[in-house]
Amino acid sequence: MKSTIKASTDPTPPVDPAAAEERAESGPKKKGAETAAQIIAGTAEPGLAHYARALESDNTTLANQAARVIDEVIAQKPELVAPYIERLVRLLMSGNTRVVSSCAGALPVLARVAPAKVARHLERLRGNYDAAIDVAKDGMVRTFVALCIASVAYQKRVIDVLEKALGGAEPKTLLRWTELVLPALKGEPHAQARAVVEQRLPDLPRPQAEKIAEFLGIRLRPSRV
C-alpha cells in the first residue's frame, strides 16, 4: 500500500520587508503617541522629565522610545519641551541617530516658540556644526533660520555657519536650504548667502542649478551639451 504525503494548502507567504518593518514600528509609535497624550493632559507617570533623561540612556530601546515621545509632544505642545533645550542641543552630537533625528526636529520648532531660550546655546550649535552628521546639520540650519525669522538680531551671529552650510551642501540639499535660508535673511547677510549660492551654480548638475536659478530669478548660461 502506497503512502501519500498531503501537500500543504497553506504555504507560508513571502515576507514583505517594508510591511514587516512598518508592523514592527507601529507598536512603539502608538505607545509614543499615547504617552505624549498623557503628558499633554498632565496624567502621565512618569512625566516628560523622565523621557527627556531617557534620551541619554545607554539602552537603545529606551532612548528610541523616549525620542518618539519627544517627537509627539513637539508636534502637539512644543512649549512643554522648552525646559530641555540644553539637553536637545547637546544630544545633536549623540551616537544614537534616532535621538539625533528627534533633537534635529525639535530645535527648529522650539526656536520659533522660545527663540531666546534656544539662542542661549548658539555658540555650542555653531561650534558643533562641522562635526555633526547630516541630519544634525539640517536641524541646525533650520534652527538658525527660525531664529533669523524671529529676530534680525540673530543674523550676524549665524551667517558664517549658514554660508558654510550653503557652500558645502550637496546639490539637492543646497536647493532645499536655499529656499529656506534666503527668505529668512535681510540686508548684507542675505547678499552674502545669495552670493555663495550663485557662485556654486556653474558646478551644479543642470536640474538643480536650473531650479535654484529660477528661485533666485536669474538665468543660467545655455548648456554646452
N, C-alpha and C positions, 0 to 999 in steps of 0.2 A: 504494500500500500504506500502510495507516494504521499509524502508530507508536503504541505503547501505553506508558504510564508505569506501572510496577508500584507499587502503593501500599505504603507501609511497613507491615509487620506487627509492628514493634517500636517503637511510638511512645514517646517519652521520657515517663516518668511524671511527674506533677506533684510538685513539691518540697514536702515537709512541713518547714516552718521549724523546728519543735520537734525533729523527728528529726535534721535536719541539724545543729542546734546540739549535740544530745546526742552525735552522732558526732564532731563537732569537738572536744568536750571530753573524750571518752573516752581519747584518746591521752595528753594531758597528765596527766589524773587517774591513769591507770595508771602512767605514768612516775613521778609523785609518790609513789605508794604503794610502788613498787619501790625508789625511792631511800630512802624512810623506813625500809623494812625493812632495807636495807643499813646505814643509820645506826644503827639499834637493835642490829643484830648486830655493829656495830663494824667492818664491812668496806667502808664507803663511802669513796670517794676521788673528789672532795674530800668532807670531812666536813660536819657540821652548821654549823660556823662559817662555811663558805663560803656556805651558803644563808641564814643569818642576815644576812650582809653584803649578799647579793644582794637582800634586801627593799628596800634603798635604791637599787637600780640605776635609772638613767635609762632603761634598756631595759625597756619594759613587759613583754615576753615573759619575760625573765629574772626580773623581780620577781614576776610572777604565778606562775611555776613554783616559785619559792622559797616563796611563800605556800602553795602546795599541799603542799609537803614539810613545812613547819611544821605545817600542819593535821593531817597524818597522824601526825607524831611526837607532837603534843599528844594525839591520840586514843589513842595506844598507850603512850607512855612520856613523860609531860609533864615529869618532873623533868630530862630531858636539855636542855630549853629554858630552864630557870631561869637559866643564866648570861646570857641575852639579854633579861631582863625590861626593863631600862632602854631597850633599843632598841625593844621592842614598845610600851612606854608612849609613847615619842617618836613612833613611826610611827602611832599612833592619829590623828595630825594630818596624815598623809601625803596627797598629792594623788591617790594611787593607791587607788581604792575597794576593789579586791581585796585589797590589802595591809592596808588599814584593817580589812576584814572578818576577815581572818586574825588580826590582833592583838586585835580585839574578842572573838574566840572563844577565844583562848589565855589571855588575862589572868585571866578568872574561874576557869579550871582551875588556873592557877598560884597564884592566891590561896588555893586550897584546899590545894595540896600544899606551897607555900612562902609562907605568908602574910606572914611578917616581911620577906621579900625584896621582895614587892610593896608592902608598906606603906611602905617607904623612899621610894616615889615618889608617895605620897598627895597631897602638895601640888601636884605637877605635874598629876596627874589632876584634882584639884578645880579648879585654875586653868584647865584647858583645857575644862571641861565646856561652857560657854556657846558656845564657838566650834566645837565638834565637830559633825560630821554625825551623822545619826540612828543609823547603825549603830555609830558610836563611842560615842555616848551610851548606847546599850543595853549595850555592852560594859563601860562604866564603872559603870553601875548594877549589873550582875551581879557585877562585881568587888567593889564596895562591899558587896554582900550577902554574898558569900563571905567577906570579911574579918570582917564582923559575926558570921557564924556561927562563924568560927574563934575569935573573942575579943570579948567585950562591950566591951573597952577601945577598940575602933575605932569604936564607935557615935557617940560625941560628935564624932569627927573628920570623920565623913561625913554626919551627919544634915542639915546645912544643904543639901548638894547633893542628898540624897535628897528633901528637902522640895521643892526647886526642880524636881526631875525629876517628882515626882508632881503638882506644881502646874501644870506646863506640858505634860504628855503628852497626846497626842490620845486619844480615848476607848478604843480597842482596846488601845493601849499601856498606858494607865492601868490597865486591868483586869489585864493580864499583870504589870505592875510591882507593883501592889497585892498580888497573890498571891505575889510573890517577896519584896518588901521587908518587909511587916508581920510575917510569921512569923520573920524574922531579927532583929527588934528587940525589946528588952525595956524595961520601965520608962518613963521620961519620953520617950526617943527614939521608942518605939513609939506613945505617946499623941500626940506631935507629928505624926508621919507619918499616923496614922489621922485626926487632925483635918483635915489638908489634904485627904485623900480625901473625907471626909464633907462638907466644905464644897463640894466640886465636884458632888456628886450631883444637886442640882436643875437644873444646867445641862447635864447629860449626856443624850445620846439614851437613851430609855427602855430599850432592850435592854441596853446596857452598864451603865446605872445599876442595873437590877434584878440583874444578875449580881454587881456589886460589893457591893450591899446584902446580897445573900444570903451572900456571903463574909464580910461584916462582922457578920452576924447581926442586922441591923436591918431595919425595914420602911420602905418608901417611902410617901410620901403618895399617895393614889389619883390616877391620871391624870385630868386635866380633859377629855381628848379623848374 
